[in-house]
Amino acid sequence: MIKKMSNILVLLAFVFVANCAQHSVKFGKKCTQVAKDGTYEKSYIWIVNNKTNPDFGKKITKQNCISAESS
């Protein structure tokens, strides 16, 4: 019962965050481009601030993960 309640609370938190006007939530495995030193960021949940960096959502893609993991 407690586990079910905590799952519901987590889902409600995601809905709340997703409905913020200045933030968007991206789900799924996405990565940034590989940097010159060979590092990159990978996550399954991204919270993107649309006001400070409106193009950041375009910089994280599944294709970047494929490129990073194959090198």
N, CA, C and O of each residue as an XYZ file, in Angstrom:
284
protein
N       0.821     -1.199      0.000
C       0.000      0.000      0.000
C       0.863      1.260      0.000
O       0.579      2.204     -0.737
N       1.913      1.282      0.820
C       2.777      2.457      0.899
C       3.533      2.645     -0.413
O       3.718      3.772     -0.873
N       3.967      1.541     -1.010
C       4.682      1.636     -2.279
C       3.781      2.218     -3.365
O       4.224      3.022     -4.186
N       2.525      1.811     -3.364
C       1.570      2.321     -4.342
C       1.354      3.824     -4.154
O       1.268      4.578     -5.123
N       1.269      4.238     -2.902
C       1.079      5.658     -2.605
C       2.294      6.475     -3.034
O       2.153      7.575     -3.570
N       3.489      5.929     -2.795
C       4.690      6.671     -3.185
C       4.797      6.761     -4.702
O       5.244      7.782     -5.226
N       4.396      5.720     -5.414
C       4.387      5.778     -6.878
C       3.426      6.843     -7.381
O       3.734      7.570     -8.325
N       2.280      6.933     -6.757
C       1.295      7.948     -7.143
C       1.841      9.349     -6.872
O       1.660     10.254     -7.686
N       2.504      9.530     -5.742
C       3.080     10.842     -5.422
C       4.176     11.226     -6.413
O       4.271     12.387     -6.810
N       4.994     10.272     -6.810
C       6.042     10.556     -7.798
C       5.410     10.953     -9.130
O       5.855     11.910     -9.762
N       4.392     10.238     -9.557
C       3.710     10.584    -10.809
C       3.075     11.972    -10.736
O       3.141     12.737    -11.698
N       2.474     12.291     -9.618
C       1.892     13.624     -9.461
C       2.963     14.708     -9.485
O       2.744     15.791    -10.027
N       4.111     14.417     -8.901
C       5.213     15.386     -8.934
C       5.662     15.629    -10.363
O       5.912     16.773    -10.745
N       5.769     14.566    -11.165
C       6.160     14.732    -12.564
C       5.122     15.538    -13.339
O       5.480     16.380    -14.162
N       3.856     15.289    -13.084
C       2.803     16.058    -13.760
C       2.905     17.524    -13.373
O       2.759     18.400    -14.226
N       3.154     17.803    -12.102
C       3.292     19.184    -11.641
C       4.464     19.863    -12.323
O       4.336     20.992    -12.798
N       5.610     19.189    -12.379
C       6.792     19.770    -13.002
C       6.574     19.943    -14.502
O       7.006     20.938    -15.084
N       5.910     18.984    -15.122
C       5.685     19.047    -16.563
C       4.766     20.203    -16.954
O       4.831     20.700    -18.078
N       3.923     20.622    -16.037
C       2.970     21.690    -16.343
C       3.525     23.080    -16.078
O       2.822     24.064    -16.306
N       4.732     23.192    -15.615
C       5.334     24.506    -15.411
C       5.552     25.172    -16.768
O       5.969     24.513    -17.720
N       5.278     26.449    -16.860
C       5.372     27.158    -18.132
C       6.805     27.331    -18.607
O       7.054     27.301    -19.812
N       7.747     27.510    -17.703
C       9.110     27.783    -18.131
C       9.973     26.529    -18.185
O      11.130     26.609    -18.599
N       9.452     25.379    -17.782
C      10.213     24.142    -17.816
C       9.492     23.107    -18.681
O       8.267     23.119    -18.799
N      10.265     22.230    -19.271
C       9.681     21.070    -19.930
C      10.422     19.832    -19.450
O      11.610     19.887    -19.132
N       9.711     18.724    -19.402
C      10.287     17.471    -18.952
C      10.397     16.551    -20.156
O       9.412     16.313    -20.855
N      11.587     16.039    -20.396
C      11.841     15.128    -21.509
C      12.085     13.743    -20.926
O      12.916     13.583    -20.032
N      11.370     12.746    -21.423
C      11.522     11.381    -20.957
C      12.177     10.535    -22.032
O      12.010     10.796    -23.224
N      12.912      9.533    -21.618
C      13.578      8.626    -22.547
C      15.079      8.856    -22.534
O      15.556      9.913    -22.121
N      15.810      7.860    -22.987
C      17.272      7.938    -22.999
C      17.716      8.976    -24.019
O      17.505      8.816    -25.221
N      18.335     10.044    -23.521
C      18.837     11.108    -24.378
C      20.214     11.523    -23.887
O      20.515     11.424    -22.698
N      21.046     11.986    -24.807
C      22.413     12.380    -24.479
C      22.751     13.709    -25.133
O      22.140     14.114    -26.121
N      23.750     14.380    -24.547
C      24.317     15.564    -25.193
C      25.382     15.100    -26.179
O      25.765     13.930    -26.182
N      25.851     16.002    -27.001
C      26.916     15.656    -27.946
C      28.209     15.402    -27.192
O      28.445     15.955    -26.118
N      29.035     14.557    -27.779
C      30.326     14.251    -27.167
C      31.230     15.473    -27.271
O      31.387     16.052    -28.345
N      31.828     15.860    -26.133
C      32.726     17.019    -26.097
C      34.100     16.624    -26.641
O      34.363     15.453    -26.913
N      34.957     17.610    -26.791
C      36.304     17.378    -27.321
C      37.106     16.408    -26.464
O      37.944     15.660    -26.968
N      36.834     16.431    -25.144
C      37.579     15.532    -24.251
C      36.922     14.156    -24.106
O      37.356     13.342    -23.291
N      35.881     13.901    -24.895
C      35.241     12.586    -24.922
C      34.132     12.386    -23.903
O      33.627     11.271    -23.763
N      33.740     13.427    -23.192
C      32.687     13.306    -22.182
C      31.336     13.709    -22.770
O      31.255     14.473    -23.732
N      30.279     13.171    -22.161
C      28.920     13.538    -22.532
C      28.003     13.260    -21.345
O      28.387     12.579    -20.394
N      26.784     13.798    -21.413
C      25.800     13.595    -20.355
C      24.686     12.705    -20.880
O      24.225     12.882    -22.007
N      24.250     11.744    -20.062
C      23.176     10.829    -20.447
C      22.172     10.760    -19.309
O      22.551     10.678    -18.141
N      20.878     10.793    -19.659
C      19.839     10.693    -18.649
C      18.559     10.171    -19.293
O      18.375     10.256    -20.508
N      17.678      9.628    -18.450
C      16.368      9.171    -18.904
C      15.285     10.203    -18.614
O      14.190     10.132    -19.172
N      15.588     11.156    -17.743
C      14.655     12.243    -17.424
C      15.434     13.553    -17.453
O      16.413     13.718    -16.725
N      14.996     14.478    -18.292
C      15.634     15.797    -18.404
C      14.598     16.847    -18.047
O      13.474     16.806    -18.547
N      14.963     17.783    -17.191
C      14.120     18.937    -16.888
C      14.827     20.141    -17.487
O      15.904     20.533    -17.039
N      14.207     20.719    -18.502
C      14.837     21.775    -19.300
C      14.148     23.100    -19.019
O      12.922     23.190    -19.074
N      14.936     24.134    -18.716
C      14.419     25.475    -18.509
C      14.333     26.153    -19.874
O      15.357     26.443    -20.492
N      13.125     26.403    -20.336
C      12.912     26.967    -21.667
C      13.268     28.447    -21.760
O      13.540     28.946    -22.852
N      13.270     29.151    -20.638
C      13.558     30.589    -20.677
C      15.052     30.872    -20.790
O      15.456     31.728    -21.576
N      15.870     30.177    -20.027
C      17.300     30.478    -20.031
C      18.016     29.867    -21.236
O      19.000     30.430    -21.715
N      17.540     28.736    -21.727
C      18.190     28.077    -22.860
C      17.132     27.396    -23.725
O      16.924     26.190    -23.599
N      16.465     28.138    -24.591
C      15.354     27.579    -25.357
C      15.761     26.493    -26.357
O      14.913     25.695    -26.757
N      17.018     26.435    -26.770
C      17.449     25.441    -27.750
C      18.026     24.176    -27.117
O      18.423     23.261    -27.839
N      18.080     24.103    -25.794
C      18.707     22.947    -25.154
C      17.956     21.650    -25.444
O      18.575     20.592    -25.560
N      16.639     21.717    -25.563
C      15.852     20.528    -25.881
C      16.233     19.906    -27.209
O      16.050     18.705    -27.408
N      16.763     20.712    -28.122
C      17.199     20.205    -29.423
C      18.600     19.601    -29.353
O      18.996     18.846    -30.241
N      19.349     19.931    -28.301
C      20.726     19.444    -28.169
C      20.801     18.063    -27.530
O      21.844     17.412    -27.599
N      19.721     17.604    -26.912
C      19.720     16.275    -26.307
C      18.877     15.348    -27.180
O      17.676     15.564    -27.336
N      19.498     14.325    -27.743
C      18.805     13.414    -28.642
C      19.225     11.971    -28.389
O      20.238     11.714    -27.738
N      18.444     11.042    -28.905
C      18.786      9.619    -28.845
C      19.972      9.340    -29.750
O      20.809      8.494    -29.436
N      20.049     10.040    -30.863
C      21.158      9.834    -31.802
C      22.501     10.148    -31.169
O      23.491      9.477    -31.462
N      22.554     11.153    -30.308
C      23.796     11.466    -29.599
C      24.241     10.291    -28.734
O      25.439     10.037    -28.604
N      23.279      9.569    -28.138
C      23.625      8.400    -27.314
C      24.240      7.303    -28.176
O      25.222      6.673    -27.782
N      23.669      7.080    -29.335
C      24.191      6.047    -30.236
C      25.604      6.408    -30.663
O      26.488      5.552    -30.687
N      25.814      7.660    -30.997
C      27.149      8.123    -31.426
C      28.157      8.010    -30.282
O      29.292      7.584    -30.496
N      27.752      8.387    -29.074
C      28.663      8.386    -27.936
C      29.027      6.964    -27.511
O      30.180      6.699    -27.170
N      28.079      6.066    -27.527
C      28.323      4.707    -27.067
C      29.065      3.856    -28.096
O      29.661      2.837    -27.745
N      29.032      4.265    -29.354
C      29.732      3.499    -30.381
C      31.202      3.904    -30.495
O      31.991      3.197    -31.122
N      31.577      5.037    -29.893
C      32.967      5.475    -29.996
C      33.808      5.031    -28.842
O      35.002      5.329    -28.798
